[in-house]
Amino acid sequence: MERKLVSIQRIDHLEPVSGADTLLKARVMGWDVVVKKGEFAVGDACVFFEIDSLLPEGRPWAEFLRPRGFRVKTARLRGVLSQGLALPTSILPSTVPAVGTDVRDALGVVKFEPALPDTREVAGPFPGQVPKTDEIRVQSALGVLDELRGHDFFVTTKLDGTSGTFFRTLDGELVACSRNWALKRGPNPVWRMAEKYALDTALPPGFAVQGELCGPGIQKNRLGLDALELFIFSVHDTRTGVFLGYEDFIAFCAEHGLRTVPVEHVVTGEAARAFDHGLEHYLKLAQGHYPGTKQRKEGIVVRPLVERLSPTLGGRLSFKVINNDFLLKDED
């Protein structure tokens, strides 16, 4: 499921902000966001902009974000964490559509993206046989918490690097990709990892592995690595169109000499049945530091041990929980 960057949502809750007579803290979906007092009542519709929305220049309702480059980011206002932006529906150019409607195009909003790769490195589009690596943030899809309830599951560390996908076609050709593009063979980090692990021969035809590239020169090398490394977080069998479940994923990586992302928790049996799947609990689990460093970790990724489809997401049951401390202090 691709998140709706800008959509019609409802104000589910309002409460005062200590020491701020003109502000209130609102709950929209799973997000806490600071709004102007008197602008909304509980139950009102709003236009909700998720983090990394890039608002258009030249619109009066967006002008207040000019000093921040029109980008919606996590902020702390009067001690309250604000994640997103809720504005009145009066900014819409036409009538107010139903809750859940995507209004991104109507408002001219795009997603903030880091600098695009050098076009000289791009070989072509991302292969259609392989799902892209984007994970939904739990606050945007709270229904996944109920879907996971009662099932065995595992939690991995979300590493702060850059994602890579390596797909070996049924004809034996290796395709190496950044987040959005297939890349030409060359000295870029993605192909360096493909060569390090000899993926053009080690990876069975029809399989794709997806992982995080971390190390010197990538983000801020928060793991403190001496050399570039690849940590696998998913294995996809394109012949069947499914991801490998936990046990098969671990076994596949071990068999082919690949490192996985760190596994923080495996929760099974009675512990899984009694587990607290509340949002606040997950936000606490996402806190902490990368082992052996003083660097805040980016967060966690949560999946069932046995692959399941999510009605909420319309696809794989999998979600990420970002460390709020990381968002406030370390996000680029």
N, C-alpha and C positions, 0 to 999 in steps of 0.2 A: 504493500500500500504506500503510495506516495503521499506524503503529508500535504494537507491543504494549507498553503502558506498564508492565505487570507481567506477567511470564511465568516459566515454569519453564525454567531453563537449567542448563548444566553448568559446573563449575569446570575450565577448560582448563589452567591453569598457576598455580603458586604460587611465590613467591620471597620471601626475607627483606626487611624494611625496615630500612635502616641505622639503628642507634641506637634501635630499638624492639623490645624483647624480646617484646611481646605482640601485635604486628601482622604481617601478611603482605600482600604485594601479589598480588592474584588477577587473572587474565584471564578475562572472561566475554564470549562473542562477541568483539567487537573492543574492549571496554571494559576499562580498568584500574580496579580498585576495591580499596580497603583493607578487609581483613577481620580478625577476631580470630584469633589463632593457636590452633590446635586445634579450630576450629569446622568446618573443611572439609578434605578431602583431594582431590587431583586426581581428577577424574571424578565427584565428588559432584554430585547435583542441588542446586539452590538456588532460592530465590525472588528474582528479579532485578527491581529497581525502577529504571526509567530516569529520567534527569534530568527534572525538572518533575512527578514523581509527588507528589501531595499525600496524605499518609497520614491515616487517620482518627484523630480523638481518641478516647480511652477504650480503646485497645488497648494492653496492656502492652508489646508488642514495638515499638510506635511511640513510646513515651513519651520516649525519648532525643532525639527530634527536636523536642520541644516548643519549646525555645529558638529554633529556626529556623522556627517556624510550621508544622512538620510537612512542610516542602517539601524534596525531594531536590534538591540543587544540586551543582555541581562544587566540590570542596574540595581543599586541599593539606594532607595529614597527614604530619608528619615528613618533609617534602620530597617526598612522593609524590603525584602527581595522582590523585585518586579521583573517578571519574565514574559515579555510580550508587550503588546499595546492594544488597548480597547478604546475604540472611538465610536461616537454616535453614528447611527445608520443614516443620519442626515447628510453624510459625506458622499453617499451613493448617488450616482447620476440618474437613477430611476427608482422604481418601487422596491421595497425591501423583500427579497426572496426568502424562502424557507430556511430555518435553522439547518446548518450544515452545508449550505450552498457555497461553492467556491466563487469568490468575487475578485480574485487576483487580477484577471485580465481586465475586468471592468474598471479597476482602479489604476491600472498601469504599473502594478508592483511586480518586481522580479526578485529572484533569490540572489543574495550576495554570494559571490563565488570568488575564491582566491584567484590569483593570476593564472590564466590558462597556460598549458604547456606550450613550449616552443613548437610552432606549427611544423617545423622541419622534422620533429620527432614523431608526428602523428602519421600512422599508417592507414587509419580508417576508423569507422565507427566501432563502438563496443559490440561484441558479438551477441546477436539476438538469442542464442541458445542458453545464455547464462544470465541469471538475475543480477542486477547491480547490487552494490554492497550497502546501500543506504538502510539504516535501521530507524524505525520510528521511535521518537521519544515517548516514554510512557505517559507523560502528561497530556499528550495529544490523542491517546487511545486507551482510556482507562478501562475499557471493556476487556482488555487482555488480561487484567489481573484476575477477574472472575474466570476467564477461560483457563488460566493456569492452575487455579485452585484445585487441590486434591491430587494433582499429578506430580510425579517425580520430576525434578528439574535440576539444572546446574547453572552456575554463575561464573562468568569469566571476566577478567580485567579488560576494560577498554583502553587500549594503548593509544597514546597520542603520537601518531606518525602520519603516514600516507598510505592509502589502501592500494593493493595490487591484485589483479586477477590473472591467473595463468590457466589457459584452456588448451588442451590437446584435442584437436579434431579427430574424427574417426579415420581420416586419411593420414594421421600422424603428425600434422603440422602443429607447431606450438604458437599460440597467440598470447602475447603478453600485453596487459592493459593497465593503464592508470584508472582512476575512478570512472572516467567517462569515455576514454578513447583507447583503441588499439595502437600500440607504439611500434615504431620501426626498431629493428634490432640495432643496438648501439650502446654507448657507455652510460645511458641513463640508469638510475637506481633499479628500476623494475627489471630490465634485462640483465643487470649485474646479478640480481638474485636468481633469475632463471638459470643463468650459467653456473652460479655457485652450487645450486642443487641439481644441476643437469636435468632440468625438467623436460627438456625436449626428448629425453629417453626414459627418465624415471617415472614420469606421469603417464598412466595408462590412457590410451586413446578413448575419448568420450568423457573424460573427467576434467573438472575444473577445480582448482584450489584458489581460495581467496584469503588474503592475509594483510597484516599491517607491516609496512616497512618502517623500521626505526633505526636511528643511529646518527652519527655525525652528519650535519648538514640538513637534517630533516626536522622540521619544527624547531624545538629547542633541545632535542636529544635528552628528554627528561628522564630516560632510563639510564643515562650516563654510560652508554655503550662505547666501546673503543672502535667498533667497526659496524658497518651496515648489517642488519639482520632482518629476517623475515619470520613472522609469527602467524601461523595459519589459524583462521577462525571458522572457516566453512569449507566443506568439500561437497561439490555438486556433481551428480551423475547425470549428464545431459542425455544419456540414452533413455532414462526413465523419467527425467524431469524432476527428480527429488534430491534433497539434501540428505547426507548421511546423518543418522542419529548419533548420539553421544558415543556409544561404545564403538561403533564402526568408524566414526570420525577419529577417535583416539588411535584405534588400531591402524587405520589407513596412514595416518601421519607417521606413526612409529615404523611401519613397514617400509615407507618411502623416505625415511630419514629427515622428516620435516618437523620443525618445532611448532608447537601450538601456542596460542595465547595462554597466559596463566589461568588455571582453573582455581577459583577461590572457594567455591562450595559445590558439593554434590548432595542434594537433599532428597532422601528417599523414604519410603515406608511411612511410619507413623509421624516422623518429623515433617514430612511433606504434607501430610493430611492436616497437621496442626499449625502449619506455618502461617505467619501473619503476612498476608499479601496486601496490606495497606500501603498507600502511596508514601506516607511518611516513613514507614519502615524501610522501604526501598531507597528512599533518599538518604537515610542514614547508612545503609549498606554501601552506597556509592561513594561515601567519603573515605578519606585516608590518603596514603602516599604510596608511590611505587617502592617496593621493597629495596632496602639498601640505599635509598635516596631521601632527600628532603623535599622532593617534588610531589605536589599534589597530583593524584591520578585523575584521569579524565572522567572515569566512571566505571560502570559495569554493563554487561550484556547478559540477558536472562533468556533461557530456552528450556523447553521440556526435554527430558532425556530421550524420549521417543518422539520423532517429528510429528507435529500435529498442524492441521490447518486452522487458521483463526478466522471466524466469521467477521470479527471486528476489522481485521486487516485485509481480508480477502486474499490471504496467502499464508505464508509460513508464520507460525506463532513464534515470534522473536521480537524483543524490544530492548532498548537501551535506557539506562538511567544515568544522567550526567551529574557529576559532582558539582553541587552549587558553588562550593568554594573555588573550584577550578574555573567555573564560568565567570565569577566575579573578578578573579585575580590573575588568571593565566590564559584565558581564551584569547587567541590572536584576532 
